Amino acid sequence: MKIDSNQLPELIRLQQLLVEATKLDTRIRQLQTGESAEAIRVVLLEQSAKASQMLADHEEVERDVRRAEADLELVENRISKDKQRLAVSSDSKVITGIQHELESLAKRQGELEEAQLILMESIDQSNLEQEAIQLERKRLQAELSAATESAALDIANLSTELSTVNGEMAEIRKAVSAELVELFDKIRVRGTAVGKLKDSTCGACNMNLTSTAVGQLSAVPNDELARCPECSAILVR
Ligand SMILES: [Zn+2]
């Protein structure tokens, strides 16, 4: 095939641009799947589930507190009634009975007050934990929108870069002869389409060519196409 040897370096550039375009395209697709945001979304969901569980636990403790309050109120009412009865009683048997009851009521009152303290402590603790988890969720939501924004920006930048690369490739394809471009595309399907011949090494397959092969290649005139006998790549001499 007759060629304009000045067009060959353009094919090397075209080959580099193709690699670059593939890389850019892969990165854009990766970003479009939103994988960076997805990881945050998963953690956020876990935190939300945890927050709901904590709220349910918290409500249960609050029910326990109300129950303890009601119990305590009953005991206190009973104590005040007993004290009134004691004040007006003169029968020593009745008095002893009331005093016994007051003793056990005082004990019960103490127990309920202690239980109430413990419950109040766990409510305080639960409030702190819930505040912490809400803060963490806010932080994750901010992180999620930042990740989404930065991915969108990256996609926009990479797309601009890709269209520049595509534009340059289109220019090269117009500038190089159609026959050469066609051959380039045909070889490219199988592997590297073009390489520089450096001493006796093919830049496409990195094979060391035999001196016979190198001799044959040197005999190919400059305006004729030379190809690597090992990988069939177009050689730039
Ligand atoms: Zn080769």
Residues whose N, C-alpha, C, O or C-beta is under 5 A from the ligand:
A	BS01	ZN	C202 A204 C205 C228 E230 C231 S232 A233
